[in-house]
Amino acid sequence: MAGRKQAGRPRRPLAEAAHPLTTRVRQLIDAAHDGRVRNASRLTGIPYPTLNDLYIGRTVNPNLATLEQLRAPYGIELVWLLSKDEPEESPRAGRLVFLPPDPNVETGRRALREVVIPFRAWSMYEAFSLLETRLIAIPAAAERPIVAEASGDALVFRLATFLFQPLLAAEKAGESDVILAALIDQSTGGERVRCWINTLQALGDMWKATLPDLLKSGGRVDGRN
């Protein structure tokens, strides 16, 4: 319906930001979630009304715990949120993960790949984030699903390899340019980036259909009821 507010976005047009924190919060949520405050709320755990007030500019003096909760998932520094003198560069566009070497590259030059799961590919980002959180909560052991005893970057690598398996299999079968390298500028909005986001959205939706009990609040990955 024309003029209807899009899901998760505050009603527009918004008044011009009158406080530096409002500017930063808008810049962050616009870059990471295309302005969808509800998705940012789900990622950060900050209640939607609280985060919406920050985005609109109704609140400009949140407590330190809220700011830390907002900062952490995006890998930005508190000083960036709080100081208008910090550089204006856009915050990180997504989550950096590691994947096996590209099979189409010469053996001598193959190395682990850095790949970005854009925040805008929300379905896939959420699948990765939920599984990572739940796997970390299980004591590291050989019988732990997917990641076994791995931690840190090794855990990220094993989990990403598991979730990206359909794309990795396509590469192995001879498909080229299936996976977009992290060195591609995710903020350009070019056709390759749009295709990458759509591909990851579809992949995330597939995992949500395949693992519905795990990829929801309170899901378990250890096989216990």
Backbone torsions as a table, in degrees:
resi	resn	phi	psi	omega
1	MET	NA	132.0	-177.6
2	ALA	-61.0	136.8	176.9
3	GLY	81.1	-5.1	-179.7
4	ARG	-73.9	137.8	-179.2
5	LYS	-62.8	131.4	178.8
6	GLN	-72.2	144.5	-173.1
7	ALA	-55.6	126.7	174.8
8	GLY	85.0	-5.5	-179.4
9	ARG	-104.6	137.3	174.3
10	PRO	-61.9	153.9	179.5
11	ARG	-63.4	135.1	-176.8
12	ARG	-116.7	160.7	3.2
13	PRO	-78.0	147.3	177.6
14	LEU	-86.8	151.2	173.4
15	ALA	-66.1	151.6	178.3
16	GLU	-59.0	138.4	-179.2
17	ALA	-63.0	126.6	-178.3
18	ALA	-99.8	-3.4	-176.9
19	HIS	-135.2	142.6	-179.1
20	PRO	-56.5	-36.9	-179.7
21	LEU	-64.0	-39.7	177.4
22	THR	-60.4	-43.4	178.3
23	THR	-58.8	-45.3	-177.9
24	ARG	-66.4	-43.5	-179.0
25	VAL	-62.9	-42.5	178.3
26	ARG	-64.2	-43.4	-179.7
27	GLN	-59.8	-42.8	-179.4
28	LEU	-64.6	-52.1	-174.9
29	ILE	-71.4	-33.3	176.5
30	ASP	-66.5	-42.0	-178.7
31	ALA	-70.0	-42.2	-173.4
32	ALA	-85.3	-33.2	-171.0
33	HIS	-131.4	15.1	-179.3
34	ASP	55.3	36.6	176.8
35	GLY	82.5	4.5	-178.4
36	ARG	-84.6	96.7	-178.3
37	VAL	-63.4	-32.9	-178.5
38	ARG	-64.0	-38.5	177.0
39	ASN	-66.5	-39.5	176.7
40	ALA	-63.9	-36.5	178.1
41	SER	-64.2	-42.4	179.7
42	ARG	-65.6	-37.4	-179.2
43	LEU	-71.1	-45.0	-173.6
44	THR	-85.9	-22.9	-174.7
45	GLY	83.6	1.6	176.7
46	ILE	-77.6	129.4	-179.9
47	PRO	-52.8	141.2	-177.0
48	TYR	-54.2	-46.9	-178.9
49	PRO	-59.5	-37.8	179.8
50	THR	-65.2	-46.7	-178.0
51	LEU	-70.6	-36.3	178.0
52	ASN	-63.0	-39.5	177.6
53	ASP	-64.3	-36.2	176.9
54	LEU	-67.1	-40.2	-178.2
55	TYR	-68.4	-43.3	-179.3
56	ILE	-70.5	-33.3	-176.8
57	GLY	106.3	8.0	179.7
58	ARG	-70.3	-30.2	176.9
59	THR	-119.1	130.8	179.0
60	VAL	-130.6	5.9	-179.9
61	ASN	-134.3	57.1	178.7
62	PRO	-68.1	161.7	178.6
63	ASN	-74.7	166.6	-174.9
64	LEU	-62.9	-35.5	-179.6
65	ALA	-62.5	-39.7	178.2
66	THR	-66.0	-42.1	178.8
67	LEU	-63.8	-40.1	178.0
68	GLU	-65.3	-39.7	178.1
69	GLN	-64.3	-34.5	178.6
70	LEU	-74.5	-39.1	-175.0
71	ARG	-70.8	-45.1	-164.9
72	ALA	-57.0	-48.5	-174.6
73	PRO	-64.2	-20.9	-175.9
74	TYR	-99.2	-3.4	178.8
75	GLY	67.8	28.0	178.1
76	ILE	-102.2	164.1	-179.2
77	GLU	-94.7	150.2	178.1
78	LEU	-58.9	-35.7	-177.8
79	VAL	-62.2	-30.7	178.2
80	TRP	-65.7	-38.9	179.2
81	LEU	-70.5	-33.1	-167.8
82	LEU	-99.0	-20.3	-173.9
83	SER	-113.4	125.2	177.8
84	LYS	-73.9	-11.4	-178.9
85	ASP	-85.6	-10.4	177.9
86	GLU	-70.7	154.4	179.0
87	PRO	-55.9	152.2	-174.7
88	GLU	-89.5	8.9	-175.6
89	GLU	-58.3	149.3	-178.4
90	SER	-67.4	147.7	176.4
91	PRO	-68.3	168.8	-179.5
92	ARG	-52.2	139.2	-175.0
93	ALA	-84.2	-9.9	-177.9
94	GLY	178.8	-167.7	-177.8
95	ARG	-95.1	126.3	178.2
96	LEU	-82.7	128.0	177.6
97	VAL	-129.8	172.3	-178.8
98	PHE	-120.1	139.4	179.6
99	LEU	-130.6	161.7	177.7
100	PRO	-59.7	162.0	-179.9
101	PRO	-58.1	153.5	176.8
102	ASP	-70.4	120.0	-178.5
103	PRO	-67.3	-14.7	-179.2
104	ASN	-89.7	3.2	179.2
105	VAL	-101.9	147.8	179.5
106	GLU	-53.3	140.2	-174.3
107	THR	-53.9	-43.1	-176.4
108	GLY	-66.7	-16.9	-177.1
109	ARG	-109.5	5.6	-175.7
110	ARG	-79.2	138.9	178.3
111	ALA	-152.1	164.9	175.7
112	LEU	-55.5	142.6	-178.8
113	ARG	-100.3	141.4	170.5
114	GLU	-93.9	125.8	-177.1
115	VAL	-131.8	142.7	179.5
116	VAL	-103.3	129.8	167.1
117	ILE	-93.5	102.7	-177.1
118	PRO	-61.0	142.9	175.0
119	PHE	-58.2	-29.3	-179.3
120	ARG	-70.8	-20.8	171.7
121	ALA	-83.8	63.5	-165.1
122	TRP	-57.5	-41.3	-175.8
123	SER	-60.3	-44.8	180.0
124	MET	-72.5	-41.1	178.5
125	TYR	-59.4	-44.3	-178.4
126	GLU	-65.2	-40.6	177.9
127	ALA	-59.8	-45.8	179.8
128	PHE	-63.8	-46.9	-175.4
129	SER	-63.5	-44.5	-179.4
130	LEU	-64.5	-45.6	180.0
131	LEU	-65.7	-40.5	179.5
132	GLU	-60.0	-47.1	-178.9
133	THR	-59.7	-43.8	-177.0
134	ARG	-73.6	-33.8	177.3
135	LEU	-69.5	-39.7	178.0
136	ILE	-62.7	-31.9	-179.2
137	ALA	-72.1	-15.2	178.4
138	ILE	-91.6	133.0	178.8
139	PRO	-55.3	136.9	179.3
140	ALA	-63.1	125.4	-179.6
141	ALA	-163.4	160.9	-177.3
142	ALA	-59.0	-30.5	-177.3
143	GLU	-87.8	-1.3	177.4
144	ARG	-65.1	131.8	-177.2
145	PRO	-60.1	145.8	169.3
146	ILE	69.1	-52.4	-170.9
147	VAL	-109.7	-8.5	178.3
148	ALA	50.1	-121.7	-175.2
149	GLU	-93.3	5.1	-175.6
150	ALA	-67.6	153.9	174.9
151	SER	-146.0	167.8	176.1
152	GLY	58.8	-136.0	-177.9
153	ASP	-62.8	-32.4	179.5
154	ALA	-66.1	-36.5	176.9
155	LEU	-66.2	-44.0	178.6
156	VAL	-59.6	-42.7	179.7
157	PHE	-61.7	-47.2	-177.6
158	ARG	-67.0	-41.1	-179.9
159	LEU	-67.5	-44.5	179.2
160	ALA	-62.6	-40.9	179.4
161	THR	-62.1	-37.5	177.8
162	PHE	-65.2	-49.0	-174.9
163	LEU	-74.2	-27.8	-179.5
164	PHE	-91.5	7.9	-173.0
165	GLN	-53.8	-41.6	177.8
166	PRO	-59.1	-38.7	179.4
167	LEU	-73.6	-37.5	177.5
168	LEU	-65.0	-37.2	177.6
169	ALA	-66.4	-37.3	177.7
170	ALA	-63.8	-41.3	176.1
171	GLU	-60.0	-46.6	-177.8
172	LYS	-62.6	-29.5	179.4
173	ALA	-79.2	-4.8	175.5
174	GLY	113.4	-3.1	177.3
175	GLU	-69.8	140.8	-180.0
176	SER	-111.0	157.3	178.2
177	ASP	56.2	34.6	178.7
178	VAL	-76.7	-37.3	-174.6
179	ILE	-115.4	129.5	-177.0
180	LEU	-88.3	123.4	-179.2
181	ALA	-67.9	152.6	-177.4
182	ALA	-65.5	-21.8	-176.8
183	LEU	-71.9	-13.5	174.8
184	ILE	-72.0	133.4	-178.9
185	ASP	-66.8	111.5	-176.9
186	GLN	-73.4	-13.2	-174.5
187	SER	-93.8	-2.7	-174.5
188	THR	-74.5	-25.7	-177.8
189	GLY	72.9	17.2	178.8
190	GLY	-67.2	170.6	-176.4
191	GLU	-60.8	-40.3	-179.9
192	ARG	-62.3	-41.3	179.6
193	VAL	-67.0	-41.6	178.8
194	ARG	-62.8	-41.3	177.6
195	CYS	-64.2	-39.3	179.3
196	TRP	-63.5	-44.9	178.5
197	ILE	-62.0	-43.3	179.3
198	ASN	-64.0	-39.8	178.5
199	THR	-62.5	-45.5	-179.0
200	LEU	-69.1	-34.6	175.7
201	GLN	-59.7	-45.3	179.9
202	ALA	-64.9	-40.1	179.5
203	LEU	-66.1	-42.0	177.1
204	GLY	-62.9	-40.6	177.3
205	ASP	-62.1	-37.6	178.2
206	MET	-62.5	-44.3	-179.6
207	TRP	-66.7	-35.2	178.2
208	LYS	-65.9	-34.5	176.7
209	ALA	-74.5	-32.3	-177.6
210	THR	-79.9	-36.4	-176.4
211	LEU	-122.5	57.4	-172.6
212	PRO	-63.0	-32.9	-177.9
213	ASP	-77.0	-24.1	-179.4
214	LEU	-85.4	-36.1	-173.7
215	LEU	-96.4	51.1	172.8
216	LYS	-148.4	164.0	-177.9
217	SER	-57.7	128.4	177.8
218	GLY	87.0	1.8	-180.0
219	GLY	-64.9	156.2	179.9
220	ARG	-119.1	149.7	175.3
221	VAL	-119.8	9.7	-176.5
222	ASP	-105.4	6.4	175.4
223	GLY	82.9	-1.0	179.4
224	ARG	-92.7	153.0	177.0
225	ASN	-86.3	NA	NA
